[in-house]
C-alpha cells in the first residue's frame, strides 16, 4: 500500500523549471514512487490528484503556495524524502544569505533596483502570468512570458495593450529567445551575427540558430513569440512587431520566420510585413503549402533549409550510414515539437503513410497507420513531469519497449542541449541503450541540436552517442532522410 504525504509551504514561489528538476531528484530516491513540487493552482491540483499525489493538506494550498507531494512505499520513506526536498529548497536561500545577495520579491522592487532594465522574464504560474506581464509593460518593459496556461483571450488582450504602449510581449509559453547575444530560457550559445529569427517555435529557433552557428554564421536576435501568436484570435501581434524591430535593426541582414502554418488572414499580414521590410527573408511554415510570395521572400520546408538559406549556402546532404535496410516502420521519439513536425514534413514529402500525436496538415493522428512520430513534450506525457529536454527519462519507457520490437525498422531520436536542458542527455540515452539493446533491435538514428559553446559541449554529446552505437546525423532533417533510407 502506497503512502501519500503532502506539505504546503505558504507564500513560497520557485519557477517551474527549478521545481521540475527538484521533483525528479526526489522521485529518484529509493522507495519513492512519484513526487511533485508544484504551485497550488487549480490546474496543478488537478495534475497532482490525477497522479495520486494529493492528500488533505495539499488541498488547502492556494495559487501562491508551494505543494510538496510525495507518494512512497511507506511513511518512513515519504518523510525522509520530504526532509530531503525541504533541505534542497532551503539550500539556495542559505547560499544567497551567505553571499549577502539581495533578490527582488516584486516587479516594482526589481524595476527600482534596475532602472535601466528593459525586459522582464515572467515565469510564474499561468494564473498570474498575464497580470505580471501587464505590470511589466505598464512600467515600460518588454516581457518574455515563459509561463503557459494563460488563456487565449488574456493573451490577445495583453498583446493588444502592449502594442498600444509600444512594448513587445514574447509568449505566453515562449521557451526560447536570444536578445542582443543573450540566450534566454531554452537557448544555445551562438555567435553574434547578421541573421534575425522570429519564431513561434522554441526548438525550431534552436535548430536553425545552431545550424547557422555550426556553419560559421551568427544571430542578431532570435525573438520567440509563443506558439499561439499567429492564431487568428491574436492576429500575429508580436510577430509583426518583431519583424518591424528586425527591419529597423541595422545589424540584421536576413530575416527568418519559423512557425506552424497560420490562418490565411495572418499569413497575409506576415507576408506584407516581410515585403515592407525589404530585407531578404526566409519563411519556414512547417507543413504549409507553397505560397505566393513577395520577391524578397523564399519559402522553405525544413529547418535545415531555413538555416542554409539564410546563410546563402547550398550544403549537400550527408550520406546515410551503410547499414542494411530493414522491413518495418520508423518510430520517432522526439523531445522537440518542431523537430517532430520537421520529421513529418519530410516523410510526408516522400509519399509515406504516417501518424503523430502532434500531426501537421496531411498527417493522421496516432491511431492511423504507417510511421509514428511522437512529440514527447506534449501535455499527455508531461503532466506533472518535466519536459523531456529537462528530464530525458520521459523517453525511457517508449524507447525500452521499442528496442525489443521487430515491427520497427528505425528508432528516430533527437538530443537538444543548451541552457535549461539536461546536463548530459547523451549519457542518459547511452545507458538505456547499453542496458536494453540487442542484435535484433532497430537501427538508432539521432542528431544533436546545440553548439560547442553550450555547457554540455556538442562534440562530447556526439562522441557518447557514437560510442553507444547510434548513427548521428548533422541535422534533424538529415537524420530523417537517413531513417527513411534504412527502411524497406
C-alpha positions, -999 to +999 in steps of 0.1 A: +000+000+000+014+034-010+017+062+014+010+098+002+025+128+021+019+165+014+034+196+029+024+231+019+049+260+020+028+291+023+036+321+000+067+304-014+074+305-051+100+289-074+099+289-111+086+258-129+120+246-143+136+246-108+106+228-094+106+202-122+143+194-116+138+191-079+107+169-084+128+144-105+156+144-079+132+134-052+114+109-074+147+091-079+151+083-042+147+046-035+112+038-023+097+070-038+071+061-064+064+096-076+070+132-064+059+166-075+067+201-063+041+225-077+024+258-070-011+252-057-030+265-087-063+248-097-046+232-128-018+218-106-043+205-081-059+185-109-025+172-121-015+160-086-049+145-080-047+126-113-013+113-103-025+101-069-003+126-051-028+147-032-036+144+005-057+166+027-030+192+035-022+197-002-058+205-010-056+236+013-029+252-009-037+283-029-021+296-061+007+314-043+016+283-021+041+256-029+029+220-025+055+192-018+037+159-028+053+125-023+039+090-029+062+063-015+062+027-004+058+037+032+056+065+057+092+064+067+104+067+031+080+095+024+090+115+055+127+111+046+121+123+010+101+152+023+130+162+046+154+159+016+131+181-005+129+208+021+166+208+026+171+213-011+145+241-011+164+259+017+198+255+001+195+284-025+182+307+003+211+298+026+236+304-002+221+337-010+222+348+026+258+337+030+267+358-001+246+387+012+227+387-021+195+406-025+166+393-045+136+413-056+103+399-044+081+421-066+083+435-101+081+470-086+112+465-064+131+449-093+125+479-115+135+502-087+168+483-083+174+481-120+161+513-135+179+506-168+163+473-174+141+470-205+129+433-204+111+413-178+112+374-179+079+362-164+080+326-150+051+323-126+020+300-125-002+307-155-030+321-134-008+351-125+014+354-156-008+378-176-011+401-146+026+402-140+033+408-177+008+437-177+026+453-148+058+450-168+046+466-200+029+494-180+063+501-164+079+504-198+093+469-201+091+444-229+080+410-215+090+374-222+064+350-207+079+316-201+047+305-183+020+285-200-017+280-191-026+316-200-060+318-217-061+328-253-084+357-245-059+370-219-030+367-244-048+386-271-059+414-247-024+416-232-007+419-266-031+445-279-024+466-248+013+461-252+012+471-289-006+503-280+022+510-255+049+501-280+060+471-259+067+436-272+053+405-255+071+372-262+048+343-253+030+330-233+047+297-234+078+313-250+106+289-243+135+303-264+149+337-273+183+353-279+183+391-275+214+411-284+235+380-279+220+369-246+203+335-246+171+333-226+153+301-213+159+271-236+185+286-259+220+279-271+253+298-271+257+311-306+279+338-322+265+372-328+259+378-365+235+393-390+206+368-392+175+376-372+149+349-364+112+353-354+098+320-342+065+306-328+086+276-321+113+271-294+132+241-308+127+255-343+147+286-332+173+264-315+178+241-346+181+270-370+204+291-348+226+262-340+230+251-377+238+287-386+264+288-358+279+254-369+283+268-404+301+299-393+272+324-392+257+342-363+224+356-349+215+392-343+183+384-324+161+354-321+127+366-310+102+339-297+066+349-298+048+319-283+030+291-301-004+309-304+007+343-316-002+335-352-036+323-344-064+345-358-076+353-323-043+370-316-035+381-351+003+378-351+007+410-330+041+400-315+053+385-348+046+417-367+062+438-340+093+415-341+095+418-378+094+456-375+122+455-350+144+434-372+136+456-402+148+486-383+179+468-368+210+478-389+228+446-376+202+423-392+208+415-428+185+385-433+152+376-415+140+340-409+104+332-398+096+298-384+062+286-372+033+263-379+011+274-407-012+303-395-046+311-410-048+328-443-056+362-427-025+362-405-003+347-433-012+377-455-002+401-427+032+384-422+040+384-459+030+420-463+053+430-433+082+410-448+077+427-481+077+461-464+109+452-446+127+449-479+154+426-465+160+391-478+138+367-458+133+330-454+099+317-445+095+282-429+059+273-420+061+236-411+037+217-433+024+246-453+015+245-490+035+267-514+026+304-511+025+333-535+055+353-521+069+388-523+101+389-543+124+392-513+110+361-495+119+325-501+098+297-487+115+265-474+101+234-459+127+223-433+146+239-405+179+228-422+169+246-454+159+277-434+194+279-418+214+273-450+190+296-470+197+324-446+234+318-450+232+317-488+246+282-488+236+251-507+250+225-484+249+189-497+231+163-476+252+139-456+253+103-468+232+078-449+250+050-430+260+019-449+237-004-429+213-030-444+178-017-446+151-034-425+115-041-431+092-021-407+083+014-397+100+044-383+093+054-347+102+089-338+106+097-301+111+135-300+116+159-272+114+189-296+079+195-310+091+214-341+117+187-348+089+162-347+070+184-372+100+186-395+102+148-395+066+146-406+071+172-434+100+152-448+083+118-445+051+131-460+071+145-489+084+110-495+049+098-500+049+077-468+019+070-446+025+083-411+008+093-379+015+115-350+001+128-317+010+163-329+000+159-366+007+185-392-017+190-421-020+159-441-009+135-413-032+112-394-035+111-356-016+084-338-044+059-343-038+056-380-012+035-399+024+040-410+054+056-394+047+070-360+062+104-349+057+112-312+062+146-296+070+136-260+068+172-249+031+170-254+010+175-223-001+139-222+035+129-215+045+158-192+015+164-169+032+166-135+066+158-150+094+178-165+097+184-202+119+157-219+146+183-226+149+187-189+144+151-179+152+127-208+137+099-186+103+108-200+115+089-231+128+058-213+097+037-213+087+040-250+124+036-260+129+005-240+097-010-254+107-001-290+142-017-287+125-051-284+100-047-313+106-064-346+080-043-365+101-012-361+130-007-385+144+026-372+141+045-339+145+082-347+155+104-317+166+140-310+190+153-285+187+190-276+213+207-254+219+243-242+206+264-213+178+247-194+184+213-209+196+182-191+233+182-180+242+151-201+213+138-222+236+117-244+250+098-215+214+091-202+204+078-237+236+057-240+230+040-207+194+030-217+207+017-250+235-003-233+211-020-209+183-028-234+196-030-269+201-064-286+214-075-320+177-077-332+169-041-321+160-014-347+186+010-361+191+041-339+195+075-355+197+109-339+210+144-342+223+169-316+208+204-316+235+225-299+269+241-302+304+236-289+300+266-266+270+250-248+279+237-214+271+201-225+295+206-255+281+193-287+311+172-297+311+154-264+274+145-268+281+133-304+310+111-292+290+094-264+262+086-288+285+072-315+302+050-288+267+037-279+262+026-315+239+054-325+241+069-360+244+107-355+234+129-384+245+166-388+209+178-385+174+166-377+164+168-414+193+145-424+185+121-396+150+117-410+164+111-445+188+085-431+160+068-413+140+067-445+169+052-464+172+023-438+135+012-442+123-012-469 
